[in-house]
Each structure stands twice: as structure tokens, then as C-alpha cells.
């Protein structure tokens, strides 16, 4: 029997697409979060190609590192679905029991040995999440027995690099001591801070640490225990105000982020994607003289777009994005230039940014612009102080 703690779980993510970059892994982070929420620990995590030998090795490694192994992907009818074949080759006495798939077609599998229990679930995110939440996690938690209470909270921080966030939160780390830990998850344009604690007072300790973290980080904290877009929709609803979007650089991604949140219909009026320069004038009412003088990529243009969409959609706030996604420069601006603006009856706020981090590809630039726009909107609605890049 493995010497790992009863609450340890190893993850094996199967798929060539995860290794070649054709698919961004969303399952690993989701599984890590869910396991942590249940008081479980990730003992190992491996990405394996669609090769039976590699999957066998990954499972064997997982069984040495944890009491339960969770395999995602590689289940299906095509030749590259190799997980079942790999499981059949793992030494040990196996009892095969299928896990029902209430969302899709391909069932999962539960296989036992004297060393560990292995759960295999489909890689399709919706199917994986339903099966893990409904069947796998309850079994693993029950098998783990009594676990020390655990509490985890998260903060989304915008406008500060990871190193600065960690520096500011030094007092929180010292306060937690060996009773908890801080984890930093840098994302495309924000940093997620996970504040975890264990023990009988875990919830109280995590709450106190989170309150202290918010005090130290100030209005750079954009969301707590929720996504940024969820926080923005929530604050719009709490104040009974509405928003409309005018997008060039982001091509509708700001509106898409907002309407992904349940309840968005109460606060989102609509939006326009005005990618071509002439449409900024025709659809949003941006002054043609301004466009001729400053161009389509300018803070003044972003401000005019925000005011134009606010007026046309009869919204309380208008938010706009313009910039250069790249790879080539435009109107003298380098690739990665971002201008975002928010307009309301109180006036306008505009921020200008260059991409953070090492990646300046189109996807990264556009995602960063979405985050900047949502954060500027949040600041405008709550009337917070100016954020980084704001003039």
C-alpha cells in the first residue's frame, strides 16, 4: 500500500492536444480547485500523450504518490482513446465498475487495486465536471475519512504584478504561519490569490486573513470568491445601473464576458462591434474630425466610443475598447497598445496600457484588454480611485 496520506489524489490528464498547444488545459485548474475545496491534496499531476505506454507510466506514478488517481481524457471510440487499454495493463487485481455519464455518452470507469483506486472520466469538460462532482469526489472524500477542516478563499487582483502582490501580502503570510498558506496564480491580466487555512478555526482564520489582504491590496482587489465579470455584474445590479459596450480591439469579448454571468440581462443593455474606422462614426457617433486627427487607436477615440454607445443604448455606463492586437503596428502605435474607456453622466475615465508579461500575441492582448475594461468599469461604478494606466 502506498504511504501517501488518505486525502491525496493524483491527476493524469490524457491528450496530445494538451501537449501540442492546440487545446488549453482547463480541467487541471478546475480539478485542483475542487479537490482543495473538499480538503483533499493533489499529490501529483501529469499530462500524458495519447499513448498507452505513457498513460500506464503516469498512472503508476500517480499510484505511488496518492491513494486515489483521477484520469481524464482518452475515453471514447476513436483510435487515440487509449485510457481503457492502459488501465488493463496496470499490474494489480482490478475490479471494473463503470461510472454513469449523465451528460454524455461515454461512461467512466472505477478500478481498484491494493495500492489505490483509479477513476477514469471523459475529457470533455462538461462531462468530466458532472461526473467528478456527482460521483468521484463524494467517494474519495468518504474513503479519506476524517479530515481537518479546511477553508479556501480567493481574490482577483488587477493592475499589480505577481511579485508586488506577494510583497504586499507578506504580513498575511506571516499571520497565517503554519496554519495556512497563500498561493499566487498569475493569469492573462490578473493575479488570483488563494488564501487557505486548516484546523478547527479554518473558516475564521481564512476570513481574517482575507480581510487583511484586502486592506493591504486596496482597490486593486476586483473580486472575491468569484470571477471578475461576476463581480462587475453584481456591482452593476447592486447599484441598479446598466451598461452597454462598444468594442473594436476586443471584437465583442467584453460583452461576451458580461453575458456569461447569470443575471446579466438585468444590467447589460447591448453592444456594438465597430471594427472598421468608419463604423465608429456611423454606429457610435464618433466625430469624423476626431478620427481624422487622432485616428482609430487613441484614448480620445475610446472615450468617444464609450459615450456614443452609452447614449445610443440609453445605458448608465458605456465601456469601449480600441487598440492594436498585432502583430503589426497601426497608426504609429506598437502591437499590444490598448485604450479602454468608461463613460457615464458623471464624465469619462480612460486607461492606456501595454501588454504585461512576455506574451504579446493577439489572444493575450485582447484578453488583457477585456480585463482592463471590466476593471475600469468596476472602478467607475463604485467610484474607486484611478487604477494603473488611467489618466
C-alpha positions as CSV (number, residue, x, y, z in Angstrom):
1,X,0.0,0.0,0.0
2,X,1.2,3.5,-0.8
3,X,2.4,5.5,2.1
4,X,0.6,8.7,0.9
5,X,-1.9,10.4,3.2
6,X,-5.5,9.2,2.7
7,X,-6.6,12.6,1.4
8,X,-4.1,12.7,-1.5
9,X,-5.2,12.5,-5.2
10,X,-3.0,12.2,-8.3
11,X,-4.2,13.7,-11.6
12,X,-3.5,12.3,-15.0
13,X,-4.6,14.4,-18.0
14,X,-4.6,12.5,-21.2
15,X,-4.4,14.1,-24.7
16,X,-1.9,15.0,-27.4
17,X,-3.7,18.3,-27.8
18,X,-2.7,19.4,-24.3
19,X,0.9,18.9,-25.1
20,X,1.0,20.4,-28.6
21,X,-0.8,23.6,-27.5
22,X,-3.8,23.1,-29.7
23,X,-6.0,23.0,-26.5
24,X,-5.5,25.0,-23.4
25,X,-6.0,22.8,-20.3
26,X,-8.9,24.0,-18.2
27,X,-9.5,20.6,-16.5
28,X,-6.4,20.6,-14.3
29,X,-7.0,24.0,-12.7
30,X,-10.7,23.2,-12.1
31,X,-9.9,19.8,-10.6
32,X,-7.2,21.3,-8.4
33,X,-9.7,23.9,-7.1
34,X,-12.4,21.4,-6.4
35,X,-10.1,18.9,-4.7
36,X,-8.8,21.7,-2.5
37,X,-12.3,22.9,-1.6
38,X,-13.0,19.3,-0.4
39,X,-10.0,19.3,1.8
40,X,-8.0,17.0,-0.5
41,X,-4.5,17.4,-1.7
42,X,-3.0,17.0,-5.1
43,X,-0.1,14.6,-4.7
44,X,1.0,14.6,-8.4
45,X,-0.3,15.9,-11.7
46,X,0.8,14.5,-15.1
47,X,-0.1,15.3,-18.7
48,X,0.2,12.2,-20.8
49,X,0.0,11.9,-24.6
50,X,-2.4,9.6,-26.4
51,X,0.0,6.7,-26.0
52,X,-0.9,3.6,-23.8
53,X,2.7,3.2,-22.5
54,X,2.8,6.8,-21.4
55,X,-0.6,6.6,-19.7
56,X,0.5,3.4,-17.9
57,X,3.6,5.2,-16.6
58,X,1.6,8.2,-15.5
59,X,-1.0,6.0,-13.6
60,X,1.8,4.0,-12.0
61,X,3.4,7.3,-10.8
62,X,0.1,8.5,-9.5
63,X,-0.5,5.4,-7.5
64,X,2.9,5.9,-5.8
65,X,2.0,9.5,-4.9
66,X,-1.6,9.2,-3.8
67,X,-4.4,7.0,-2.5
68,X,-6.7,7.9,-5.5
69,X,-5.8,8.5,-9.1
70,X,-8.1,10.6,-11.3
71,X,-7.6,10.2,-15.1
72,X,-9.3,12.5,-17.5
73,X,-9.5,12.0,-21.3
74,X,-8.7,9.1,-23.6
75,X,-12.1,7.5,-23.2
76,X,-14.0,7.1,-26.4
77,X,-14.4,5.2,-29.7
78,X,-11.5,6.6,-31.7
79,X,-8.0,5.1,-32.0
80,X,-6.4,7.8,-29.9
81,X,-8.6,7.0,-26.9
82,X,-6.2,4.7,-25.1
83,X,-7.1,5.1,-21.4
84,X,-9.1,1.8,-21.1
85,X,-6.3,-0.1,-22.8
86,X,-3.7,1.5,-20.5
87,X,-5.7,0.6,-17.4
88,X,-5.9,-3.0,-18.4
89,X,-2.1,-3.2,-18.4
90,X,-1.6,-1.7,-14.9
91,X,-0.5,-4.6,-12.6
92,X,-2.8,-5.4,-9.8
93,X,-6.1,-7.0,-9.1
94,X,-8.7,-4.8,-10.7
95,X,-12.5,-4.8,-10.3
96,X,-14.0,-2.8,-13.1
97,X,-17.1,-0.7,-12.4
98,X,-18.5,1.8,-14.8
99,X,-19.4,5.4,-13.7
100,X,-22.6,6.6,-15.2
101,X,-22.3,9.6,-17.6
102,X,-25.5,11.7,-17.2
103,X,-24.2,14.4,-19.6
104,X,-22.7,12.5,-22.5
105,X,-22.4,9.0,-23.9
106,X,-19.0,7.5,-22.9
107,X,-19.1,6.1,-19.4
108,X,-16.3,6.4,-16.9
109,X,-14.5,3.6,-15.0
110,X,-13.6,2.8,-11.4
111,X,-10.8,0.3,-10.9
112,X,-9.5,-0.9,-7.6
113,X,-6.2,-2.4,-6.5
114,X,-4.4,-2.9,-3.2
115,X,-2.4,0.3,-3.8
116,X,-5.0,2.8,-4.9
117,X,-8.4,3.5,-6.6
118,X,-8.3,4.8,-10.1
119,X,-11.1,6.8,-11.6
120,X,-11.2,7.4,-15.3
121,X,-13.6,10.0,-16.6
122,X,-14.1,11.6,-20.1
123,X,-12.1,14.6,-21.0
124,X,-15.0,16.7,-22.3
125,X,-15.2,19.4,-19.6
126,X,-18.9,19.3,-19.0
127,X,-18.9,15.5,-18.7
128,X,-15.8,15.5,-16.6
129,X,-17.1,18.1,-14.1
130,X,-20.5,16.4,-13.7
131,X,-19.0,13.0,-13.1
132,X,-16.3,14.3,-10.8
133,X,-18.7,16.4,-8.7
134,X,-21.5,13.9,-8.6
135,X,-19.7,10.6,-8.2
136,X,-16.0,10.7,-7.9
137,X,-15.4,13.4,-5.2
138,X,-18.0,12.0,-2.8
139,X,-16.4,8.6,-3.0
140,X,-12.8,9.9,-2.5
141,X,-13.9,12.1,0.5
142,X,-15.7,9.2,2.1
143,X,-12.7,6.9,1.6
144,X,-10.4,9.5,3.1
145,X,-12.3,9.5,6.3
146,X,-11.9,12.4,8.8
147,X,-10.0,15.4,7.5
148,X,-9.1,18.5,9.3
149,X,-11.5,21.3,8.4
150,X,-10.2,23.5,5.5
151,X,-11.2,26.8,4.2
152,X,-10.1,28.5,1.0
153,X,-10.9,32.0,-0.3
154,X,-9.8,33.7,-3.5
155,X,-9.1,37.3,-4.5
156,X,-8.7,38.6,-8.1
157,X,-6.1,41.3,-8.2
158,X,-5.9,43.6,-11.3
159,X,-3.1,46.0,-12.1
160,X,-0.3,44.6,-9.9
161,X,2.3,42.1,-10.9
162,X,2.6,38.8,-9.0
163,X,5.8,39.8,-7.3
164,X,4.3,43.0,-6.0
165,X,1.2,41.2,-4.8
166,X,3.3,38.7,-2.9
167,X,5.4,41.5,-1.4
168,X,2.3,43.4,-0.2
169,X,0.9,40.2,1.4
170,X,3.9,39.4,3.4
171,X,2.1,40.3,6.7
172,X,-0.7,37.9,5.8
173,X,1.7,35.1,5.1
174,X,3.3,35.7,8.5
175,X,-0.1,35.9,10.2
176,X,-1.1,32.5,8.7
177,X,2.2,30.8,9.7
178,X,1.9,27.1,9.6
179,X,-1.9,27.2,9.9
180,X,-2.4,28.2,6.3
181,X,-0.8,29.3,3.0
182,X,-1.0,31.8,0.2
183,X,-0.9,30.7,-3.4
184,X,-0.5,33.1,-6.4
185,X,-1.9,32.1,-9.8
186,X,-0.9,34.7,-12.4
187,X,-3.4,34.7,-15.3
188,X,-3.5,36.7,-18.5
189,X,-4.0,40.1,-17.0
190,X,-4.7,39.5,-13.3
191,X,-3.4,37.6,-10.3
192,X,-5.6,35.2,-8.4
193,X,-4.6,34.9,-4.7
194,X,-5.7,31.7,-2.9
195,X,-5.9,32.1,0.9
196,X,-6.1,28.6,2.5
197,X,-6.2,27.6,6.1
198,X,-6.7,24.4,8.1
199,X,-7.8,23.4,11.6
200,X,-11.0,23.8,13.6
201,X,-10.9,27.6,13.2
202,X,-10.1,27.4,9.5
203,X,-13.1,29.4,8.3
204,X,-12.5,32.2,10.9
205,X,-8.8,32.3,10.1
206,X,-9.3,32.4,6.3
207,X,-11.8,35.2,6.7
208,X,-9.5,37.3,8.9
209,X,-6.6,36.7,6.5
210,X,-8.7,37.7,3.5
211,X,-9.9,40.9,5.2
212,X,-6.3,41.8,5.9
213,X,-5.3,41.0,2.4
214,X,-8.0,43.3,1.0
215,X,-6.8,46.1,3.2
216,X,-3.2,45.7,2.0
217,X,-4.1,45.4,-1.7
218,X,-6.8,48.2,-1.6
219,X,-8.9,48.8,-4.7
220,X,-6.7,46.5,-6.8
221,X,-8.9,43.7,-5.5
222,X,-11.5,43.3,-8.2
223,X,-13.4,40.2,-7.0
224,X,-13.6,37.9,-4.0
225,X,-14.6,34.2,-4.5
226,X,-15.9,34.9,-8.0
227,X,-14.7,35.8,-11.5
228,X,-14.1,39.4,-12.4
229,X,-17.1,39.5,-14.8
230,X,-19.3,38.1,-12.0
231,X,-18.1,40.8,-9.6
232,X,-18.9,43.5,-12.3
233,X,-22.4,42.2,-13.0
234,X,-23.0,42.0,-9.2
235,X,-21.9,45.6,-8.6
236,X,-24.0,46.9,-11.5
237,X,-27.0,45.1,-10.2
238,X,-26.5,46.2,-6.6
239,X,-26.5,49.8,-7.7
240,X,-29.3,49.4,-10.2
241,X,-27.4,50.7,-13.2
242,X,-26.9,49.4,-16.7
243,X,-24.0,49.1,-19.2
244,X,-23.5,49.0,-23.0
245,X,-20.3,48.0,-24.8
246,X,-18.5,49.5,-27.9
247,X,-15.7,47.3,-29.0
248,X,-13.0,47.4,-31.6
249,X,-9.9,45.7,-30.3
250,X,-11.8,43.0,-28.3
251,X,-14.3,42.2,-31.0
252,X,-17.2,41.5,-28.6
253,X,-15.3,39.7,-25.9
254,X,-16.3,42.3,-23.2
255,X,-19.9,41.8,-23.9
256,X,-19.4,38.0,-24.1
257,X,-17.8,38.0,-20.7
258,X,-20.6,40.1,-19.1
259,X,-23.4,38.0,-20.6
260,X,-21.8,34.7,-19.5
261,X,-22.9,35.7,-16.0
262,X,-26.4,34.7,-14.8
263,X,-28.5,37.8,-14.3
264,X,-26.6,39.8,-16.9
265,X,-29.9,40.6,-18.7
266,X,-30.8,42.9,-15.8
267,X,-27.8,45.1,-16.3
268,X,-26.5,44.7,-19.9
269,X,-28.3,46.8,-22.5
270,X,-26.4,45.8,-25.6
271,X,-23.3,46.4,-27.6
272,X,-21.7,47.2,-30.9
273,X,-18.5,45.8,-32.5
274,X,-17.2,48.7,-34.6
275,X,-14.0,47.2,-36.0
276,X,-13.8,49.4,-39.1
277,X,-13.0,53.0,-38.5
278,X,-15.9,54.3,-40.5
279,X,-18.3,52.3,-38.3
280,X,-17.0,54.1,-35.2
281,X,-18.6,57.2,-36.8
282,X,-21.6,55.6,-38.4
283,X,-22.7,53.4,-35.5
284,X,-21.3,55.2,-32.4
285,X,-21.3,58.8,-33.5
286,X,-17.6,59.4,-33.0
287,X,-16.8,62.7,-34.6
288,X,-15.1,62.3,-38.0
289,X,-12.8,65.2,-37.3
290,X,-11.6,63.5,-34.2
291,X,-11.0,60.3,-36.1
292,X,-9.1,62.2,-38.8
293,X,-7.0,64.0,-36.2
294,X,-6.3,61.3,-33.6
295,X,-7.1,58.1,-35.5
296,X,-9.0,55.0,-34.6
297,X,-6.4,53.9,-32.0
298,X,-6.4,56.7,-29.4
299,X,-7.6,57.4,-25.8
300,X,-9.9,60.2,-27.2
301,X,-11.4,57.8,-29.6
302,X,-12.1,55.2,-26.9
303,X,-13.7,57.9,-24.8
304,X,-16.0,59.0,-27.7
305,X,-16.9,55.4,-28.4
306,X,-17.9,54.9,-24.7
307,X,-20.0,58.0,-24.7
308,X,-21.6,57.1,-28.1
309,X,-22.7,53.6,-27.0
310,X,-24.0,54.9,-23.7
311,X,-26.2,57.5,-25.4
312,X,-27.4,55.2,-28.2
313,X,-28.3,52.3,-25.9
314,X,-29.7,54.6,-23.2
315,X,-27.4,53.0,-20.6
316,X,-26.0,54.4,-17.4
317,X,-22.4,53.4,-18.4
318,X,-20.7,52.9,-21.7
319,X,-17.5,50.9,-21.9
320,X,-15.2,50.9,-25.0
321,X,-12.0,49.3,-26.3
322,X,-9.7,50.1,-29.1
323,X,-6.0,49.3,-29.7
324,X,-3.6,47.2,-31.8
325,X,-3.9,43.4,-31.4
326,X,-0.9,42.9,-33.7
327,X,1.3,41.5,-34.9
328,X,1.9,44.7,-37.0
329,X,1.8,48.3,-35.6
330,X,-1.1,50.6,-36.5
331,X,-1.2,54.4,-36.8
332,X,2.2,54.6,-35.1
333,X,1.1,52.5,-32.1
334,X,3.0,49.3,-31.5
335,X,1.3,45.9,-31.3
336,X,-0.2,45.4,-27.8
337,X,-1.4,49.0,-27.3
338,X,-4.7,49.1,-25.5
339,X,-7.1,52.0,-24.8
340,X,-10.2,51.4,-22.7
341,X,-12.7,54.0,-21.6
342,X,-15.9,54.2,-19.5
343,X,-18.4,57.0,-19.8
344,X,-21.3,57.9,-17.6
345,X,-23.3,61.1,-16.7
346,X,-20.5,61.9,-14.3
347,X,-17.9,62.0,-17.0
348,X,-15.4,59.7,-18.6
349,X,-12.4,57.6,-17.4
350,X,-9.8,56.3,-19.8
351,X,-6.9,54.0,-19.4
352,X,-4.0,53.2,-21.7
353,X,-1.9,50.1,-21.4
354,X,0.8,48.0,-22.9
355,X,0.6,44.2,-22.6
356,X,2.1,42.7,-19.4
357,X,4.1,39.6,-19.2
358,X,6.2,38.0,-22.0
359,X,3.4,37.1,-24.5
360,X,2.2,39.8,-26.8
361,X,0.1,37.6,-29.2
362,X,-3.3,38.7,-30.3
363,X,-5.2,36.4,-27.9
364,X,-3.3,37.7,-24.9
365,X,-3.6,41.3,-25.9
366,X,-7.3,41.0,-26.4
367,X,-7.8,39.1,-23.1
368,X,-5.8,41.7,-21.2
369,X,-8.0,44.5,-22.8
370,X,-11.1,42.7,-21.6
371,X,-9.8,42.6,-18.0
372,X,-8.7,46.2,-18.2
373,X,-12.1,47.3,-19.5
374,X,-14.0,45.3,-16.9
375,X,-11.8,46.6,-14.1
376,X,-12.2,50.2,-15.3
377,X,-16.0,49.7,-15.4
378,X,-15.9,48.3,-11.9
379,X,-13.9,51.3,-10.7
380,X,-16.3,53.7,-12.4
381,X,-19.4,52.1,-10.9
382,X,-18.1,52.0,-7.3
383,X,-16.3,55.4,-7.9
384,X,-13.0,53.9,-6.8
385,X,-9.7,55.8,-7.3
386,X,-7.8,55.7,-10.6
387,X,-6.2,52.5,-11.5
388,X,-2.9,51.8,-13.2
389,X,-2.7,53.3,-16.7
390,X,-5.7,55.6,-16.0
391,X,-5.5,59.2,-16.9
